[in-house]
C-alpha cells in the first residue's frame, strides 16, 4: 500500500519522491490480479446466480412467447427497450472519459480510464442483449443481416452498436498491451503458469521498444478520435428509433443530442459508482483520490445542467402549444398515472443530484457517490417515462392502455445489472484496473 | 414533399353520379376479366417479398409498379366508408358486423380486431352524440410501418396494399410503434386458429396460418377482391356502408350499387383519417353519424356477439372429437368465448 506516500489530493508536482510512488501504485494496482479473496468469489457467485435466473426467465419467455410479458398491442415496448436505452447510455461513459479526455490531454483521467472502458464493454453487451430479448422471433435475428433495409432505424442501430462494440474493444485493448506485458513480467511463470501464458499471448510480444511505443501511441490517437464519432452516432440512432415515428413525445428534433447528453450524464454517474466500489474493494485509495471524484463530479454537473436545459426545452416547447396528443401525454406525465415516476426522476434523479454536486459541503466522496446513484436510478426511470407513456397515449378514440411488467421482465432486467457487474468484476480481476504506463508517464510529466 | 405528391384521385368534377352507366354485371365481368392479370401480380407479391432488397423505398411513394408494361393496368385498391350508414350496429343491438365478419372470415386471432369500430367524439357541436368509425388498415401510400421495417417484412404490393410477410417478420414491433392508427397487432403467444387454418401452407395475402411472434393486420382481402368478391367487412355490413374499388378504374361498389369513385368522394366531401400526417391512406370516409341507417330492419344477422371462437373450437376438438355436431360450430357457442 502506497497511501502513506500520497496526500489525499496531492499532485505529482508536490511529491519529490517519484520512484517509490510508482512502484507503490503498481503494487496496489497489480495486487488484485495475484490475490483473490473469498468475498470476491462470494460476490461473483451471487451475481452469477442472479444472471442465470434471468437467463432462465428468458427461456420461459422463449418457450411461451412474449405473452409472458405485460406488453400489449397498444404498449408494445416496455422494460426491455427501457433497459436497452439505459445500458447503451451507460456505455458512453468509457469512451467519453477515455477518448474525449485523452484528446483534450486531461491529465487526471488516467486512473479511471480503464475502469470506464471495462464498463463500456460490459454495458454494451448487456444493452445489445435487450433488443434480442424483445424480439418476437429471436430465431430470425439473422434476417436483419440477410434482408436488412437501410431505411430502418433498427438497421442503423445494429450497425452503430456493433461498430461501437468493436471499436471499444480495440480501444480498450491497445492501451492495455503494455500493462499486459507488465503483468506477464510480474507474474511468476513457474507458480502461475496458466495466467502467465495468457498474458504472454495477449501482450503480443510487447518489449517496450521505441518503435513499439510510437506505433501504439499512433494507434491510440487514431482510435480515440474515431470512437468519439461512433459514440455520438450510437445514442443518436437509438433515439431515432423513437424519433422516426409520429408518436407524441417522440416526435422531436432534439432527440439525438438529448439522448447523447443523457447518456453521458448517466454514464459518468455509473463510472463514479464504479470508482467508489473499486476504490474500496481493491484498496486503490492511493490511486483514485478525492481529486478524481471531484473532477468527475464537475463533468457530471456540466452534463446534468445541459441535460436539464434540454429537458426543459423539450417539454416547454410542446407544453406551450398543447396539441391534443401532447396535452394528453403531458397530463399523464405531470399529473396523471405517470406523474409519480416523472417527478421521482425530475426531483430525485435530476434536481437533488445537481444540488449535491454543486454545493461545496456535499462535494465530497459520499455526496458525489450518492448523487451518482440517484442519477442512475433517475435515468432508468426517465427512459421508462420516455418509452411507455408515448405508446400509451391513445392514437385512436379509446381508452388509455396500461402496462404492468411481469416477473419475467423484472428478472431479465435484474440479470443485466448482475451480468454487468459480473463482467466488470471479471475484467477487473483479469487485467490491471489502472493503466500503469500512462500513470507513470503522467507522474513523470508532472514532475518536469 | 407535399408539392410533388400526386393527388390520388382524378381532378375532374363530375356533373352527375353516373354509376348507373355501369351495371353490376359489367363491373363484375371487368373484375373477373382482370383475374389473369391479378393472379400474375399476386404471384408478383410473393416473388417480391422473397427478393430481399427489391424496390423498397420506392413502393411506398407510387403505390403501383412504375415498371409495369404500359398495356397492363394495375389495380389500385381503395375503400370508401360511408359514415352516414354506420352506427356501429347500435340500432341492431349487435356488435359491429364488419368486425364480426372480418374476425370469422379471416380467422383473426383472439383479441385482435383488424376491423375495429371506435366511437369518435364529435368536435362540433361540443357534447354531440359520438359517431362510430370503422377502422381498417388504411393501406397508406406513405406507410410509416413499411418505412421502418428492418427486414422488409412489411411491404407494398403493386396494387398499393400493405402486406406482412410473417415468415420473415422478426417481431421487433417497430411498425406497431410507428403506425399512427394502431392498426397493427402482434401474436404474443401461439395464435389459436382452427386446425385446418394452422395446418394450411403459409399464404402472405391471407396471413394464414398466423404465426407466433409476428405482426398482423387488415389486408383488404385482396384475394377476394381479385376473385371478384367483396372483403368480409363490406359483405358483413348490413347497410352497405363499405365500398371497395379501384382508383385506376375509378369505380367502387358496396355490393348493391356501383359508384364512380372520384365523383362519390368529391360529392360527399369524403375525408381521409389524419390526412395531415401525410401518410396518404387508401381509405376515404364520407362524413356522417349513422343518420341514414334505417330505423327498422328485416335482416337476419349471423353474428350476435363479438367473439373469436377458435380456442373454444380447439378445446372442443380435443375434448370430444366425436360429438362436434351436437354443439355445432355456430355462433351460439358457449359464453366463455370472449372475455
Contacts between the chains, C-beta under 8 A, distances in Angstrom:
chain1	res1	chain2	res2	distance
A	64	B	189	6.4
A	65	B	187	7.7
A	65	B	188	5.8
A	65	B	189	4.0
A	65	B	190	6.5
A	65	B	212	5.2
A	65	B	213	6.3
A	66	B	171	7.5
A	66	B	186	7.5
A	66	B	188	5.1
A	66	B	189	7.6
A	66	B	213	6.8
A	67	B	188	4.0
A	67	B	189	3.6
A	69	B	188	7.9
A	71	B	188	7.2
A	72	B	188	7.8
A	73	B	111	8.0
A	73	B	112	7.4
A	73	B	176	6.6
A	73	B	182	7.2
A	73	B	184	7.2
A	73	B	185	5.1
A	73	B	186	5.8
A	74	B	182	6.6
A	76	B	173	4.0
A	76	B	176	4.4
A	76	B	177	6.1
A	76	B	186	6.3
A	77	B	173	6.6
A	77	B	177	6.5
A	131	B	172	7.2
A	134	B	172	7.1
A	134	B	173	7.7
A	135	B	170	5.5
A	135	B	171	5.1
A	135	B	172	5.9
A	135	B	213	7.4
A	136	B	169	7.5
A	136	B	170	7.1
A	136	B	171	2.0
A	136	B	172	7.5
A	136	B	173	7.0
A	136	B	186	6.6
A	136	B	187	7.4
A	136	B	212	7.3
A	136	B	213	3.0
A	136	B	214	6.1
A	136	B	215	7.9
A	137	B	169	6.7
A	137	B	170	5.0
A	137	B	171	4.4
A	137	B	213	4.3
A	137	B	214	6.6
A	140	B	151	7.9
A	140	B	168	7.3
A	140	B	169	7.6
A	140	B	170	4.7
A	140	B	171	7.7
A	141	B	170	6.7
A	143	B	151	4.6
A	143	B	153	7.7
A	143	B	168	5.9
A	143	B	170	5.3
A	144	B	150	5.5
A	144	B	151	6.0
A	144	B	170	6.7
A	146	B	52	6.7
A	146	B	151	7.8
A	147	B	52	4.7
A	147	B	53	7.5
A	147	B	151	4.3
A	147	B	152	5.3
A	147	B	153	7.7
A	147	B	168	6.3
A	148	B	150	6.4
A	148	B	151	6.7
A	149	B	53	7.1
A	149	B	56	5.7
A	149	B	57	7.7
A	149	B	149	6.6
A	149	B	150	6.1
A	149	B	151	6.7
A	149	B	152	5.0
A	151	B	56	6.9
A	151	B	57	5.4
A	151	B	147	6.0
A	151	B	148	7.8
A	152	B	147	7.6
A	152	B	148	5.5
A	152	B	149	6.0
A	152	B	150	4.0
A	152	B	151	7.9
A	152	B	174	7.3
A	153	B	148	6.5
A	153	B	174	7.3
A	154	B	148	7.5
A	154	B	150	3.8
A	154	B	172	6.0
A	154	B	174	5.9
A	155	B	150	5.1
A	158	B	150	7.7
A	241	B	174	6.7
A	242	B	177	7.9
A	244	B	147	7.8
A	244	B	148	6.4
A	244	B	178	7.4
A	245	B	144	6.7
A	245	B	148	7.2
A	245	B	174	8.0
A	245	B	177	5.5
A	245	B	178	4.5
A	246	B	144	6.3
A	246	B	178	7.2
A	246	B	180	4.5
A	246	B	277	5.9
A	247	B	177	6.7
A	247	B	180	7.9
A	391	B	177	6.5
A	394	B	182	8.0
A	395	B	180	5.7
A	395	B	181	6.4
A	395	B	182	5.1
A	396	B	116	7.9
A	396	B	118	5.5
A	396	B	135	6.2
A	396	B	181	6.1
A	396	B	182	5.2
A	397	B	118	4.6
A	397	B	119	5.8
A	397	B	120	5.1
A	397	B	121	6.5
A	397	B	130	7.9
A	397	B	133	7.4
A	398	B	118	5.7
